Amino acid sequence: MAGAVVLAFLLGLELVARHLGIPGPITTQAREVIFPPKSGGLLYASMALMLVVFTWRQRIIAIGAAIGIDLVFLAVRWAADIKVTEGHPFGNGALWVTIGCAVIALTRRTGRERVLLLKGAGLGLLLMTGRKTGDTWLLITSKTRPMVLDQYVATADHALGNPSWLVGRMVTASGAIGFNVLDFVYGQLPVAAVLVALYQLRNVAAERRFPTHHLVRTFLAIGLLGPAFYMIFPVVGPIFAYGDGTEHWQAVSLWTDSHPSVQWAVADLWPGTTTPVGVPHHMPFDEVTPRNCMPSLHTAWAVTIFVHSRKGPRFLRWAGAFWLIATLCATLGFGYHYGADLIAGVVFALTIEATLRAYDRGWDRSGVRLIAYGATVFTLMLLSYRWLPYEMASYPWFFGPLLVLAMVSVIYGYVRTTTSWEPKPVPAPRPEPQPELI
């Protein structure tokens, strides 16, 4: 049932994209069977997710086959003098192996083994296609939302002290080292998620079943639901609305081949000069830049990585904390998001995570209450950014702490509720005293 829903969604998105004259997720994914993939690392990371259902011998064979296929592709391109100008020179092999395992599951396996192998291959393909789905969504927002709400969010951001401008100056001052570290963290977020997911799924091959809840579920749910709010609340980000958009243009997902001069920025203010406080208005923007700021899904994904890494070993816990902090610095320091986007992203992530966990538990009262509270806070944030930005900028010492307190209250509610869901240790019964023999 879930597979049919996902397939219907992908087909619908493909049709909408074709109607707008842009490639859809199925088309772009199918293209990578032959052409250089956009992210070879992501394809290998997705294949690694599938390998959790394999034995070690099968994993070695699959990895060897993927590398061998990539070497053949490299040799053919070298012989044909085909230069890879876009995308990565490797990764096709991982996609071929993942698709091949899905075909083997359908044609050569039966019963429980078929189901397990299909789940593994499906998990890998979903992560691959999820990236393509997000890219297609971003193209759709740029084509269908000519007016953006950046002036509203930038005005409301005065209540938080304009953190994007502050962190932007810090990243600029850090030079090439700071920029490259943050750029790597920002771009490899799916790979970090796979590393945490591999730890969570490490026992699948031995137990022959998947755990009821793991990181990939939340990651995909955020990617599926988040872009809907881009359509409702289109925002391009401070580097595009208040800058020249060139400094970090190469890090933008799909638009490295487009010139940023087609933008219609208010002024070149970011990160040197903060925006003046005034009555905000809708502003027109180009048909290239994605409206992908509200909420910040990079923040939401980094929060889920942090949450799911808490039960891992010490190295994984430290890595999850580092990835969260570095992602927050990158989203602000590169000018891709306002501070208000990040706060909304935290609330959005914890609400999605609570929803999936409550679904597994059977919708008890505490779970429903947490979901309702998170959804209410998230909705009120978006409404306040849209309808009260001038008031928020005029009274920053009231609205700034209020926004942070609202976010902290959701964090506290999540931690308290989910902690109560954890199984309590049962003390071992004391042995009954034996009567003394006389």
Number of C-alpha atoms within 10 A of each C-alpha: 6 7 10 9 10 13 13 12 14 19 15 13 20 21 16 17 19 13 11 14 11 16 20 26 25 17 13 19 21 12 12 20 16 12 19 21 23 20 19 20 17 22 26 25 23 27 31 24 24 26 27 25 27 18 13 12 8 12 17 13 12 22 18 15 16 22 19 14 20 19 16 12 20 17 12 12 14 12 9 9 9 10 10 14 8 12 14 15 20 23 28 25 28 30 26 20 22 27 18 14 21 21 15 14 20 14 10 11 15 12 8 11 14 17 16 22 25 21 18 26 27 20 21 28 21 18 24 22 21 20 18 21 25 18 19 23 27 21 24 25 23 23 19 13 20 15 17 21 22 28 26 23 28 30 27 31 26 27 26 22 16 20 21 30 24 17 20 23 16 15 19 15 11 12 10 11 10 14 17 12 12 23 18 14 19 23 17 15 18 23 17 18 23 23 17 23 21 21 17 21 20 15 15 19 16 11 10 16 15 18 11 10 15 18 21 23 16 24 24 18 15 21 20 16 13 23 27 15 15 24 19 13 23 25 32 24 31 30 28 26 28 24 21 21 24 12 12 14 18 13 14 12 13 16 15 12 9 12 12 17 11 12 18 16 20 18 12 16 17 23 23 12 11 18 20 10 15 13 11 18 12 12 16 16 23 18 17 19 24 27 32 28 27 30 29 27 24 25 28 28 26 28 26 24 30 23 19 21 25 15 12 14 10 11 9 19 19 15 16 25 18 15 23 25 17 20 24 22 21 28 26 26 26 29 27 24 29 31 24 28 26 22 22 25 27 25 30 29 27 25 24 23 26 21 20 20 19 20 14 11 12 10 14 10 9 15 22 16 14 22 22 14 17 27 18 13 21 23 14 14 20 20 13 19 23 19 13 17 25 23 17 22 23 17 12 17 14 13 21 19 13 14 20 13 12 19 22 15 16 23 17 11 19 21 14 12 16 15 11 11 14 8 7 8 6 6 6 6 6 6 6 6 6 6 6 5 4 3
